[in-house]
């Protein structure tokens, strides 16, 4: 019988600096369900995009990195541990 490999990853933490409207965040996940809640235009989708960017080296919203940089800054960093 073939062993089935899992394609899922568990995010342990995410750090983002100057990524869209995220100036400097550190998000550490909990052991179970994690919710991202907030008002409109507060950065919920940007957190998801940062996770996507670090996992795939790309964006689901833009084709170029320059559009992911906070408009007041020259570059951004996103780090995560899975």
N, C-alpha and C positions, 0 to 999 in steps of 0.2 A: 504494500500500500504506500502510495506517495505521501510524503509529509507536506502539508499545506503551509505555505509561508504567508505570514501576515504582512499586509502593506500599510498598516496603520502606524502612526507615530504618536507619542504622547508628549506634548509640549510641557516642559518644566518651567521655563521662564522666557521672557521676551524683553529685550532692552532696545529702545529706539531713541534716537536723538536727531532733531531737525528733520524728521520724516513727516512731510505734509504739515498738519497742525500739531503734531506731537513734538513738543520742544525737548523733553527729557523724561521718558517714562521707564519704569521697571515694573513689569507685570509677572507675578509668580502665580502659577495655576494651583488650584486646589486638587485634592485627591479624587474628587468625584465630578459632579456637574459644575461647569463654570459659565457664568452669564456675564455678558457685557451690556450694561444698561446705561442710558443717558439720554439727554435731550437731543433734539436735532442739531446737527453741525458741531458736535462735541468731540468727534474722532472715533466713533465705534467702527465704522467701515475702514478707517485708516489703520486701526489695530489689526483688523482682519487682513488688510492688504499687506501690512508689515509681516505678518506671519506667512502669508503666501509668498512674499518677495524673498524671505530668507529660506523658505523651503524649495522654491523653484527658480530662484535667481531672475525673477521677472515680476510683472504686475498684471492683474486682471483688469486694470483701468487705463493703462497707458503703455505705449511701446518704448518710451524713452525714460531713462532715469531722471533726467533734469526736471520732469514734471512731478517727481516725488519729493523734491527738495523744498523745505520750508522757504517761502518767498523772501525771507529776510536773511537767509543763509547761503553758503556756497556749496555745501554738501550735506550728506546725511549718513548715519550708520544705523544698522539694524543687526542685532545679535540675538541668538536664541540657543537654548539647549533642549534637545529632544531626548 
